[in-house]
Each structure stands twice: as structure tokens, then as C-alpha cells.
Amino acid sequence: MNLTAEKQEASGIYDVSLVMPDQLILIWDGVEKYLNKSVKRSKGRIGTQDIFHDCLNNQSSLWIIFDTGNFKILGCAITQFNDYPTGKRMLNLDHVTGKKMGDWIERGLEVMEKWAKDNKCQGLEGVGRQGFWNWIKNRNWEKTAIFVEYNFEDNK
């Protein structure tokens, strides 16, 4: 490995980009490692190949968060539009994962909020781990419920 490349400093300036389906294969290896952590928390509800398929078929969208200095991917998010029978439309944050989230979560949420508004959504929603609340609690999000589960398999 090139030692110079290994020591390259990050710029600390992060940006967010929507990945179009025809570009998915080009960056998949860079995001699948992050999605694996999120998928493990789903306890068998979804796999990374399911996410890939949904993004490829425009059922979900993949967002990458990257350092603008070295273009290294630091995280990703998977979003999906939820259209409710009442006509309410929300952008659902299915997976938000990566490293150094405290450095880029604000920028990521700003971009996704704009995307949601541009696509006639009334807001953002999602179910996440308890720690995610720390990133959004000061952004006027409301904690309306928690998600709990009991798996028979876990209690044999």
C-alpha cells in the first residue's frame, strides 16, 4: 500500500450526495461495510443485497457522506418516500450509518430535508437506535414512540 496515501489527512469538510442507480455499483463496496452494521440491528428483516436491489430499482435512495478533501466515504443513508392513505408524504430515514457522525450529521439532515421538501414531503421520519436521538434532539424532532421487540428465538 502507498504509505503517502495512507497518511493523507482528511479535510474535515463533508458533503452529501445522492447516488443515482446507474452509479450504485461504483461505490457499493465503500458503503456496504457501513450498511452491514445497520442490517445486523434489523435482526433478519433486511440484508445489504435487499438494500442494493431497492436502490437499483428506485424504491429507495442511497446517500453518501464523504470528505471533500480526499473523497473518502464516511457514511451513508438510505431513504424512502412513505405515502400514507391520508395523503401525507414523509421521507423515511431507513438507515443512517457511518463514522464521525457528529461531524456530518447536521449537513446530512439539511440536504435530506431539502430533498424531502423538493419532493413534496411534509417531514422526515425514521426508526433508529436510541443513540440516534442524540444527533436529532436539538433539531426540533419529536420522539413519538420507541420500537421494541421480543424474539422467541432469542429466549430458548
N, C-alpha and C positions, 0 to 999 in steps of 0.2 A: 504494500500500500504506500502511496505517496505521503511521506511524513508532512510535507508542507500543507497538503490538502487537509490532513488530519488536524493540524493546528490552526486552521483558518478560523478567525474569530467571527462570531455572529454579529450582525449589525445592531440587533435589538430593535429593529423596525420591522413590524409584522404586517402582512397584508392577507387578505382573504379573497379566494377566487372560487367561483362556481366552475365545476368541471363538466364539460359537455360530454354526452355519452360516447361520441366518437374519439374522445381523448382519454377515456377511462382506463384503458389498458396501459397507457403510457405511464400513469402514476400509481396504478393499483398496488404495486409492491411497497411503495412508500407510505400507503395509508392502511393496508391490511393489518400490519403489526399493531397499529393503534386500535383498529376495529376489533381485533381479537379480544382485547381486554373488555370491551363493551359487550361483545357477544357472549363471553363467559358469564357475565352478570344476568343474561337473559335466561339462563338455565334451560337451554334447549329450545327456546322459542324461535330463534333465528340463527343463521350461520353467515359467515362472511360471503359465501357464494350466493346466498339469498340476497344480500345487500347489493352485491355486484350485479346480479340479474335485474333487480328492481331499478338500479341506476341506469343500467344499459337500456332498459325499456321505458325510461322516463316515468316510472312510477314513484321514484324517489330521486333526490338530488344529492350529489356529493359536493361538499365544500372543503377546500384545503386551506390551511393556515400555514404560511411559510415566511421565512426570514428573507427580506428583500435583498440582503447583502450577499447571501450565498445560496438562495433558493431552496434551502433545506426545509422540508415539510415538518412542522412541529405538532400538527394535529389536524383533525378533520371533524366534520359534522355531516350527518345525514338528515335531510329534511323531507317532509312530505306534506302536501296540502290535504287538509281534512275539511270536506264539505258536509256540513250537518244538514239533516232534514229541514231544519228551521230556516236555512239559507245562510247561516253563519259559516264563514270560512276562516280557518285558522291555519297557520304554518306550524306544524308539529316538528319539534326537535327530537328525532328518534334516538340519535347517538351524537354525543359531543365528547370527544376524547383527544388526548394528546399529552404533551409535556409543556411545562412553563405556562399553564393555562392562565395564571394570574397576569401574565404579560400580554396576552392576546384576546382574552375573553370579551373585553369591552368592545374592541374593534370587530370581532366576530359577530357579536349581538347587534351592533349598529348596522352592519352590512345585511344581516338576515332580516332585521326589522324593515329596512328599506325595501328589500326583496319582497317581503310579505305585503307591505303597503302597495308596491307597484303591481302586485298580483291580486289586489282587492281583498286581502285578508283583514280581519278585524283585530288580529293579535297573534301572539306566539303562545305555544303550549308545549308541554312535554312531561314525561315521567322520567325521573333520574334518581341517582343515588343521593343520599342525604347530604353529602358534601357539596353537591352542585348548588344547593341553596346558598352557600356562602358567596358564590360568584354572582348571583342574581338578586339577592335580597335588597340591595340598595338601588335597584333599577325599577322600582315600583311593581315588581311581580308580587302576586298574591299566592300564598300557599293554601290551596283549596282542599287538598287531600293528601294522603300518603298512600303508597301502594305497598301492600303486604301480601305475603303468600305463605301457604303451608303445603309442602310437598310430601305426599305419602312415602315416596321413595327415600326421602331423607331421614325418615323416622322408623326404619326397620330394625 
